[in-house]
Amino acid sequence: MKVQVEIDEEKINKIRELNKNLHTNKKIIDLALREFISLMHRQKLMVLRGKVGREGDLNDMRTKDIRSID
């Protein structure tokens, strides 16, 4: 999708200083959108903290050999 927006040049330049691999505005914006989506997913998960039940003995789960788990 093509969109025409005004972006703060100082911020774009600061990003380019911090990451030399981001050569184009498109790459910078794509990364920013992916990071924002990731942040929103983490925030949704944080709401569930302490609300999701689990079964079994946590200490037992921590000490099991991964190969023995079915």
Wavefront OBJ file of the C-alpha trace (Angstrom):
o trace
v 0.000 0.000 0.000
v 1.288 3.425 -0.840
v 0.794 6.149 1.731
v 2.135 9.639 1.768
v 3.013 10.858 5.267
v 5.328 13.403 6.792
v 7.963 11.780 8.998
v 10.294 13.563 11.401
v 13.637 13.589 9.578
v 15.602 13.824 12.828
v 14.124 10.514 13.972
v 14.878 8.848 10.649
v 18.456 10.125 10.748
v 18.870 8.946 14.358
v 17.684 5.464 13.369
v 20.144 5.407 10.483
v 22.954 6.384 12.886
v 21.981 3.572 15.244
v 21.535 0.901 12.578
v 23.600 1.161 9.401
v 21.633 -1.716 7.793
v 18.483 0.381 7.530
v 19.277 2.189 4.285
v 15.778 3.169 3.191
v 12.762 4.794 4.778
v 10.753 1.734 3.741
v 13.034 -0.562 5.764
v 12.862 1.754 8.764
v 9.067 1.979 8.647
v 8.686 -1.780 8.119
v 10.857 -2.497 11.160
v 8.960 0.068 13.234
v 5.631 -1.529 12.310
v 6.895 -5.044 13.123
v 8.251 -3.856 16.478
v 4.976 -2.104 17.282
v 2.982 -5.248 16.468
v 5.325 -7.246 18.707
v 4.858 -4.723 21.519
v 1.075 -4.947 21.242
v 1.232 -8.766 21.390
v 3.394 -8.598 24.531
v 0.982 -6.140 26.151
v -1.940 -8.488 25.459
v -0.015 -11.365 27.027
v 0.836 -9.291 30.100
v -2.877 -8.838 30.784
v -3.115 -12.626 31.172
v -0.308 -12.772 33.735
v -1.490 -14.676 36.794
v -4.848 -15.493 35.186
v -3.873 -18.641 33.300
v -4.023 -21.810 35.331
v -1.592 -24.680 35.017
v -1.608 -28.254 36.143
v 1.171 -30.305 37.658
v 4.155 -29.710 39.889
v 6.281 -26.813 38.625
v 9.453 -28.070 40.359
v 8.953 -31.489 38.782
v 8.536 -29.894 35.349
v 11.735 -27.896 35.796
v 13.813 -30.953 36.606
v 12.502 -33.342 33.939
v 14.774 -34.375 31.139
v 13.364 -32.915 27.925
v 13.746 -36.240 26.097
v 11.492 -37.953 28.640
v 8.574 -35.600 28.131
v 5.857 -37.076 25.897
l 1 2 3 4 5 6 7 8 9 10 11 12 13 14 15 16 17 18 19 20 21 22 23 24 25 26 27 28 29 30 31 32 33 34 35 36 37 38 39 40 41 42 43 44 45 46 47 48 49 50 51 52 53 54 55 56 57 58 59 60 61 62 63 64 65 66 67 68 69 70
